[in-house]
Amino acid sequence: MPAITQKQILEALENVMDPDLNKDLVSLNMIKDIRIDEKNNIFFSIELTTPACPMKDHFRNACTSVIRERLPEAGEITISLPAKVTSSASCGHHGEKADPLPKVRNIIAVGSGKGGVGKSTVAVNLAVSLARTGAKVGLIDADLYGPSIPTMFGLENKRPEIVNKTIVPIERYGVKLMSIGFLIESDNPVIWRGPMASSAIKQFVTDVDWGELDYLIFDLPPGTGDIQLTLVQMLPVSGAVIVTTPQDVALSDVAKAVTMFRKVNVPLLGLIENMSYYLLPDGSKDYIFGKGGGEKFAKAQGMTLLGSIPIGGVVREGGDSGTPVVVELPDSEAARAIESSACEVARQISIRNAAACAHRN
């Protein structure tokens, strides 16, 4: 039996395309550590750009099929799928801003035009979903006037450690966390003018030991005020995720948030429609807030619809109990919808990072 060579394997794998980047896996330098033993058993890795990659199974199946077709003498084929999260900073200068968080690969802003759309619930579950894939994730509760992260993670009355004048973020469900709620009593209101709020956000960035992160998520307050502007002026934000509900009043306010991010040159990763429908016991869907509003809005704005999350008691209960629904009920329809949305967020970031690298090179 003729021995298979590494060159033959690479030539075969040149026929497997990444549909997002429109290049083959070999050209993208995603094929690593090829080994062939004396029985023509083949071992190699496909290095993904995020552990949340939704194309894992596609890549494994496509690579196996093309090797079987072109190299019928191949024995067992073993493919591992490690991930190395990309950042546009890896190609050189990251935008025009100095980066105070050089160990953070991607910064994601989660915003909305108005309150009451479940933005914090979405941000929390996105963060936990990404962490559950193996990514290193941090979450900043930037809603200083209505901090909800301590409650949603079951960490009321917790206080972070301070080591060498640096705050150590509290960690839960694999996510590093920072919130004004960890620093004040829960029943004390934050009565600050804009400059004080902006200063607090800056401290959450510069005075907290975030370490190395793949994704740092900011749960922004509603609207388009000082905190949003401080964030985009201070940090090279990778992209924004906009959260809305289907009804027209929410979408009209969301349009303002979309306009703001565009004016400050923050890429829009896409839109998540929360409370999209209610799942009835017979499996049918009741669109209690209207149907298709988010999809129509995203299409009109030239945005990606990242996902549609159903309304239901399990999501609310998870927020109140301190156990996010993706942890408490991972097989529920809401959890699956959120996890799919998280994978789509990671996918959009990878696509944009690859495009930024290609542009600079």
N, C-alpha and C positions, 0 to 999 in steps of 0.2 A: 504493500500500500504506500503510494507516494506521500512524503511528508508535506503537510501544509505549511506555508511560510507566512510570516507577518505581512509581507507585501500583498499576498493574495487576499488576506482578510481585509486589509485597508482598501484594496481595489473593490472588493465586494461591498463594503460599508459606504463607499462613495455614492452608492445608489439610494441611501436612506437620507431623506430630507427632513430638516426641521421646518414644519409648515409655517411657523411664525417668522422665521428669519430668512426663509427661502434659500437656504444653503444646506449642503450636505454635512453630516456629522463629522466627517474627516476634515473638511475645510474649516469647520468651526472649532477644530482641535478639542472635540469632546470625547474622542476615543483614547483611552489611556490603558497602560499596563497590560498589553497583549502578551499572553503566554500560550504556548502549544506544547502538550506533552507528547510522549512517544506513541500514544494511541490516537493522536490527532484530536484529543479533547481540547477545546478552546476556552480560554478564560480571558475576559477583558472587562474594563469599566467604561461606562458612559457617564462622564462628569456633567451633571445637571447644573443649571444656573440658579436653582432654588430647590430646597427639599420639598417644597409645595408644588412642584411641577406637575401639571395635570396630564402631561404627555408620557409619563413613565412607562405605562403598559404599552403604549403605541411604539415607543422606541425599542423596548425589549422585544416585542413581537416582530417588528419590522426587521430588526437586525438578525434575529434568529432565522426568519424566513429567507432573507437574501443570502445568508451564508449557506443554508441548506440547499438553496436553488443553485448557487454558483460553485459550491464546494461539497458535492455529495459524499465525499470521503470523510467529511468531518464527523467526529464522535460527539460526545456531549458538549453542549454550549452553555457556559455559565457566565452570566452577565450581572455585574454589580452596578448599583446606581448611586454613587456618592454625589454630594452636592457641594458646590463652591459658589456661594451667593455673590452675584456680581454687583458692581457699583460703577456709576459713570466716573467716579473719582479714580478708578483703577486705570483709566486711560490717560491720566494726567490731571490737569487743573479742573476742579469741579466748579464750573460756573465762574462767576466774577467775585464770589464771596469767599473770604477766608473761612475755613471750616473749623469751628471750635470743638467738633466731635469727629476727629479723624479716624477713630476706630469704629464708627457707626457707618455701615455701608449704605443704608437707605433710610430716608426720613419720610414718613407718610403722614399727611394731615387728613384727619377725618372731620369734615365740617358739614354744616347744613345752613339753610337760610333762616330757619326758625326753630324754636324749641318744640318738644313734644313729639318728635318724629322717631325717637329711639336711637339717636346718634351714639350716645354713650354705650347702650346695650350692644350696638353693632361694633363699636370700637373694641370693647372688651372681648367679645366673642371672636372677632378677627384676630386679635393679638393672641388669644389662647389657641385658636386653630392653627396659626402659623407656628407657635411654639410646639404644638403637638406633632408637627411634621418633622421636628428636629432643628428648626431655625432658632437662632438666638434673638430674643425679642424683648424690647422695653416698651413701656406705655406711660406717657405723661398725661396726667389729668390737668389739662389747661383751662378747664372751666372753673376758674377760681371762685366764682360767686355761687356756684352750685355743684361742688365736687361730689361725685357719686362713686368713684373708684373704690374707696374703702368699703362701702356697703356692698358693692357688686362682687367684691372678692372676699367678703366676710372678714374684713380687717379693721373694723371699727375699734378705736382706742389703741391701735398699734402705733408705735413711734419708731422711726428709723434710727439706726445707730449713726454716730458721728465719729469718724476716725481721721485724725490729723486734719481737723476742720473741714472734712469732706463728708457729705451725706452718703451713706450706703443705702441704695434703694431696697425696699422690701420686695421679696420674691414670692410669688404664689403661682401655681400651675405652670411653672417654667417661664413666667413673665416677670421681668424687673419693673417695679412700680414706683411712681412718685406722684404725690397729690398734696395739695394744701391741706386736705382733710387729715393727713398724718401729722400735721404740725399744729393744729388748733383743736379746741374742743368741738365736738360735733354740733352743739347747739349755738355756737358763736358765729354770727354772720361776718362775712368779709366785707367791710365797708371801706373800699379803697377807690381812689380816683385812678384814671388810666395809667399815669406814669408809675404808680406803685404796683399795679397789676403787671405791667410790662417788666418791671424790675424783678418781680417774683418769677416770671417765666424764664428770664435770663439766668437766674440763680438755679432753676431746675435743670438748666443745661450745663452751666459752668461749675456749679458747686456739688454736683452729684457724680458719684463714681459709677458711670454706666459701663465701663469696660468695653469689650468688643461685642458689637451687636450686628446682626444682619438687617434687622428692621427696628426702628424706633418710631412708634406711633404716637401722634398727638391727638388727644380727644379735645377738640376745640369747643369753645362756647358757641351758642347760636349767633348768627349775624356776621357782620363784617367790620369789627371794631379794632381796638388797639392791640389786643392779644394776637389776632390773626396777622396784623401788619408787623408786629414785633417778630413773630416767628419767621415770616418770609424774608424779612430784612436781615435777620441774624444768621439763618441757616440755609444751606443749599437743599431745599425741599425736593425730594425725588418726584413727588406727585401728590395730588389730592384725591380723596375718595369723598364723593358727595352722597349724603343720605337724605332720602325723602320718603314721603308716603304718597299714595296714588292721587289724592284729591287735588283739585286745581289750586286751592289756597296755599298748600304746601309748595307746589311746583312754582308758583309765581315768586315766592320768597327764595326758593332754591336758585332761580335764575340770577338773583343778585349775587349769591355766593359764587356761582360759576363765573360771572363777569368779574368779580373781584380777583379770583385766582388768575384769570387770564390777563388782567391788567398788570399784575405783579409777576407775570411770566412763570407761574407755577403750572407744570403739566397737569392735566386732568386725567387721572387714571380711569375714571368712570363713575357710574351712578349705581347705588344700591337702593332698590325700592323695598322699604320695610313695611310691615303690616299689609303686604300685598294682597293677601286673601285669607279667608278662614277655612280650614279643612274640616268638612262635615264628617260625621261618623260613617257615612256610606262611601266616603272617599272623594266626593265631589267638592268643588270649591265655591265658596260664597265670597264674591268680591265686594265686601261691605263698604269700602271706600272708593269704589270705582275700579274699572279694569283698564289696564294698559297705559295708565298715565305716565309712569316712569319710562316705559319703552318708547312712547311717542316723544317725550321730552328729550331723552337721550339721543334719539335719531335726529330731532330738529337741531340739537346743539352739536351734532357730530361727535358724540361721546359713546363710550362702550357701556352697555348695561351689564354690570358685573354680576348681578344676581337679584332675585326676588325672594324675600323672606316672609313666610306666613305669619299672621298674628295668632297668638294662642297663649294660654295660661302658662305653658311650660317655659316660655321665654321670660315672662314677667316673674314667675316664681324663682327662676334661676338667678335673676338680678336681685331679688329681695333676700334670697337665702344665702347669697355669697358663693354659690356654685354655678358658674355659667352653664347654659344649656348644652354646649358642646362637650362639657365634662359630665354633667348629670345625666343627660339623655342623648348620647352620641348617635343613636340610631333613629332619633325622631326626625320628622321631615324638616323642622326648623333648623336642627343642627346640621343636617346634610346640606341644606341651602346655604347656611353660613360658611361651612367648610368649602363648598364649591366657590363661593364668592371670594374667600381668602386665597384659594388657589388662583383664581382669575386676577386678583390684585397682584400677587407675586409674578404671575405670567406677564402682566402689562409692564411691571417694573423691569423684568428681564429684557423684554422687547425694546423698551426705551433705552436701557443701558447699552444694549448691543448696537442700537442705532447711533447713540452718542459716541461710542468707541469708533464705529465705522466712519463717522463724520470727521472725527479728529485725526484718524489715520489716513 
